[in-house]
Amino acid sequence: MDDRTRTELEASVFRRLVAHLRQRTDVQNIDLMNLAGFCRNCLSNWFEEAAKDKGEPVSRAEAREMVYGMPYEDWKALHQKDATPAQQQAFEKSHKH
């Protein structure tokens, strides 16, 4: 597989992942962190870092809107719930260093 095709496929997979996460608003970021070690915010941070590495000015807010499909504060108001004690405990356990 040539580099261009691989890059196009990777971009397609990323767009599909972002679309899937936009649809699954029932899945909280803490759940993603507990199970996979990353969340929507991580994806947006990685996007922001990659853009900066390429000299593209992308703000944290812009990167988050790209991942969430709306301003982050709007998404939080619509979909984010307070973490339960069980979620918090799982987070603390899974993120011990």
C-alpha positions in Angstrom: 0.0 0.0 0.0 1.4 3.4 -0.9 1.6 6.2 1.6 -1.1 8.3 0.1 -3.6 5.5 0.1 -2.7 4.6 3.7 -3.1 8.3 4.8 -6.5 8.5 3.0 -7.7 5.3 4.7 -6.5 6.6 8.1 -8.3 9.8 7.6 -11.5 7.9 6.7 -11.2 5.8 9.8 -10.7 8.9 11.9 -13.7 10.6 10.5 -15.8 7.5 11.1 -14.6 7.3 14.7 -15.5 10.9 15.3 -18.9 10.4 13.7 -19.5 7.4 15.9 -18.5 9.3 19.0 -20.9 12.2 18.0 -23.7 9.7 17.8 -22.9 7.9 21.1 -23.5 10.8 23.4 -24.6 8.3 26.0 -21.0 7.2 26.3 -19.3 9.6 28.7 -15.7 10.7 28.4 -14.9 9.1 31.8 -16.2 5.8 30.4 -13.9 6.1 27.4 -11.0 6.9 29.7 -11.7 4.0 32.0 -12.0 1.5 29.2 -9.6 2.8 26.5 -7.4 5.3 28.2 -8.4 8.1 25.9 -11.5 10.2 25.3 -13.0 12.9 23.0 -10.8 15.5 24.6 -7.7 13.4 23.9 -8.7 13.2 20.3 -9.1 16.9 20.0 -5.8 17.6 21.8 -4.0 15.2 19.4 -5.6 17.0 16.5 -4.5 20.4 17.8 -0.9 19.1 18.4 -0.8 17.5 14.9 -2.0 20.8 13.3 0.6 22.8 15.2 3.3 20.3 14.1 2.3 21.1 10.5 2.2 24.9 11.2 -1.6 25.1 11.0 -3.1 27.4 13.6 -5.9 25.4 15.3 -7.1 26.4 18.7 -8.2 24.0 21.4 -11.7 25.2 21.1 -11.7 24.7 17.3 -10.2 21.2 17.7 -12.8 20.3 20.3 -15.6 21.6 18.1 -14.3 19.4 15.2 -14.5 16.3 17.5 -17.7 17.1 19.3 -19.6 18.6 16.3 -20.5 21.7 18.4 -18.8 24.0 20.9 -17.5 21.9 23.8 -19.5 23.9 26.4 -22.7 23.2 24.4 -21.9 19.5 24.3 -21.2 19.4 28.0 -24.5 21.2 28.8 -26.5 18.8 26.6 -24.8 15.5 27.2 -22.2 15.4 30.1 -23.4 13.9 33.4 -21.6 14.0 36.7 -19.4 11.1 37.2 -20.7 8.5 39.5 -18.7 7.3 42.5 -18.1 4.0 40.6 -16.8 5.8 37.5 -14.6 8.0 39.6 -13.2 5.0 41.5 -12.6 3.1 38.2 -10.8 6.2 36.8 -8.6 6.5 39.9 -7.8 2.8 39.7 -7.0 2.8 35.9 -4.9 5.9 36.0 -2.5 5.1 38.9 1.0 5.7 37.9 
